[in-house]
């Protein structure tokens, strides 16, 4: 019996009409005690996978930006806001966001902060890993 993952992998591998940008490169970041303002990739970017894992005892907020430079946390307006749950006893909590892809026209950047409000610029802590599957596309 195939698991749901086996069906998913098969569907992605055999999907007709998928362009060259469908292949994604893995990138991973470890949080620091800051807002973690990061430009992952400048230029048109396709994000296929988002997998944040939080080993702290506090919820943090991953905010995604469509910018050609690193975002200014608390000033720039995010395109997506994702709360990252924490795990009991630091065992790790998180969320996997499989999606059909997010397109960022100018570039792909993120902030990892302590509050959900767009103007929040409070620091996150160490103990969060952010994993993305990204590619650049020319369409």
Buried (B, 14 or more C-beta within 10 A) or exposed (E): EEEEEEEEEEEEEEEEEEEEBBEBEEBEBEBEEBBBBBBBBBEBBBBBBBBBBBBBEEBBBBBBBBBBEBBBBBEBEBBBBBEBBBBEEEEBBBBEBEEEBBBBEBBBBBBBBBBBEEEBBEBBBEBBBBBBBBBBBEE
